[in-house]
Amino acid sequence: MPLERLVVQNQKLMNIEGIGKNYRVSKSFFGSEEIAALDNVSLELFMGKTLAIVGESGSGKTTLAKIIMRLENSSAGSVSLINKAKEITNIEQIPKAQFYSKIQMVFQDPFSSLNPRKKIWQIIVAPLVNCKTLTREESKDVAAKYLEMVGLSASFLDCYPHTLSGGQRQRVGIARALVLQPEILILDEPLSALDVSIQAQIINLLLKLQRELGLTYLFISHDLSVVKHFSDYVAVLYAGQLVEYGGAIDVIDNPMHPYTKALVESSFSFKNYRGKNVEIRNDENMETERHEKKWKKQAVEGEIEVSKLRSSHCNFASRCESSTDACYQRKPDYLEINVRENLRERKRNIACLHV
Ligand SMILES: Nc1ncnc2c1ncn2[C@@H]1O[C@H](COP(=O)(O)OP(=O)(O)OP(=O)(O)O)[C@@H](O)[C@H]1O
């Protein structure tokens, strides 16, 4: 049965240090240029906690997830895992089978991430083939246990993915990610392809699994209302650079970087449009509340610009209402500051000359 892990408070599990990733992209018919999809990104994962990565499309979230999962090589920096004895090992030095028993990924699209030719039980036990020899019956028993963990009955074992709904498929994707009993799950926008009411069920499931198994999540999302209630910490990426980091509720309730402010505004503003807003609450019986409201998503003005290699100014300056000449003359340092939130001192990291 799956491991129930004792969560050690403040136990660091992963160090992401100075990660950079450059891509060569074609610029015109004849030429190409290198862009920095990620530039000097440093983060940490703590046991039993959720770190959310937010930012507009093109900010580098998936690139970071791919580097952590060793699906891409970084151009700079390193990712390390830290064990209980606090030994730090660069992930490149960990044999792949051992590495993927510690860290697994749940993908954005439950429709394309499951092999359509395999039955559900085969999909769930597929990651085990390198480490265990199981008979067909043993495999089905294992798959049934993991199906039950994700709230599906054994009647799905012999089904093919196309016969399942999106929410059911995402549950199968989660079961497959859990079968090697990992400590860390990378959740790459696991809700974005799902209906809002199904999103709430999947969030509840992920929260329950985290409580029961002591899992650590790196959660990539566009949806700040979900991030606020689902995550402990949030890191805001803009054009490959980390611009703000802190407690999820603190950052979203009191954003300090101009980009985070614009992002929060765009997520929570209700104007000029008669539609539906859905708030997801993280209470005991998480409910989905629908409010008929007049609202319109206020997009952040302008478009994200890809970061040029060795850019020497703030990437957000051209879209920032508070930018001054200084923002175009040098890159802001990424500084740790103390912020007083709800009568307590909290740490916040921000890269802005004006904060
Ligand atoms: N294989 C690649 N070759 C060239 N450029 C790439 C490649 N993969 C990503 N990029 C570029 O890197 C930048 C970051 O992309 P990435 O997919 O990580 O962003 P994202 O924040 O995950 O976006 P989304 O939310 O749309 O998934 C973008 O400018 C993208 O065009």
The ligand as a Gaussian input file, in Angstrom:
#p B3LYP/6-31G(d) Opt

LIG

0 1
 N       11.543000      23.944000     -27.527000
 C       11.513000      25.262000     -27.566000
 N       12.191000      25.940000     -28.528000
 C       12.208000      27.296000     -28.573000
 N       11.556000      28.087000     -27.682000
 C       10.879000      27.464000     -26.696000
 C       10.806000      26.034000     -26.590000
 N       10.049000      25.713000     -25.501000
 C        9.653000      26.897000     -24.962000
 N       10.148000      27.935000     -25.678000
 C        9.956000      29.364000     -25.380000
 O       10.272000      29.562000     -24.020000
 C        9.398000      30.502000     -23.413000
 C        8.717000      29.866000     -22.202000
 O        7.839000      28.819000     -22.625000
 P        7.017000      27.902000     -21.604000
 O        6.268000      26.888000     -22.395000
 O        7.928000      27.400000     -20.544000
 O        6.006000      28.968000     -20.966000
 P        4.740000      28.704000     -20.031000
 O        4.783000      29.759000     -18.982000
 O        4.743000      27.285000     -19.565000
 O        3.546000      28.950000     -21.035000
 P        2.094000      28.225000     -21.059000
 O        1.367000      28.710000     -19.837000
 O        1.496000      28.726000     -22.340000
 O        2.335000      26.739000     -21.054000
 C        8.413000      30.929000     -24.512000
 O        8.892000      32.131000     -25.094000
 C        8.494000      29.781000     -25.504000
 O        8.205000      30.229000     -26.807000

